[in-house]
Amino acid sequence: MSIEELKIEIAKKVFETNDEGLLSEVEMLLNANERVVLEELPKHVQEGIMRGLKQAEEGKTISFDEVKRRLSERWA
């Protein structure tokens, strides 16, 4: 099956479905490839990202397991 045939088959299935969950997932998948440009984000979000990157560069991170442990203690 060529790429064009695959696109047509997918489009037919999307057009025929009324499953909102499935359509939301398809939309999410299609939007996942969109590139987010830092300058397009709100200023406070940009600042938070830059602060987080700086902390990571400085080694100020914690492991995922540590995050889970802290959350389980807090919400237990």
N, C-alpha and C positions, 0 to 999 in steps of 0.2 A: 504494500500500500504506500503510495506516495504521500508526501507531506500535505499536499493539497487535498487529497482524498481523506486523509486523517482529519484535517481541519473541518471538512464538510461533515464527516460522520459525528464529530464532537459537537459541531454547531447544531445538527439535527437533534441530537440527544438533549442538548441544553434547551433548545426551543420547545421540545415536546414535554419536558418535565415541569411539574408544579411543586416539586420538593424544594421548599425554601432553604432548608438546611444544605442540601446539595448545591444549590445555586450560590449560597453564601460561601461555601468551601471553594467552588470554582472561582468565584470572584477573588477570594483571598489568595488562591494560588496564582492567578493572573497578576494581581497587584504585588505579589512578593518579589517580582523581578524589577519593580520600579525602584529607581535609585533615589534615596532621600538625600537632598542637598542640605548640609548643615545650615547654610545661610538662609534657607527657606523656613527653618523652624523658629518658633518664638524665642526671644532673647533669653528668657529664663531656662529654657530647655537647652539651648546652646551652651550656656554657662554651666549647667549641670553636667553635660556631656564632657566639656573641657575639664571640669573639676575631677570627674571620675577618671578620665584618661591620665591626668597628672598624678592622681593617687596611685593608679596602676603602675605608672612608670617608676614611682618612688617605692614600689613594693608594698604599698598599703592596701593589701587585699586580704580576703579570707576565703577559704575553700567553700565549695558548695556544701560539703558535709558539715562544716562549722555553722553555716547559715541554717541548715536544717535543724541542727542541734539547738541553736539559740531560739529558733522559732518554736520548736517543740516544747522547750522549757517555758517560753513566754505564754503560749496558748494552751498548755496542758491543764 
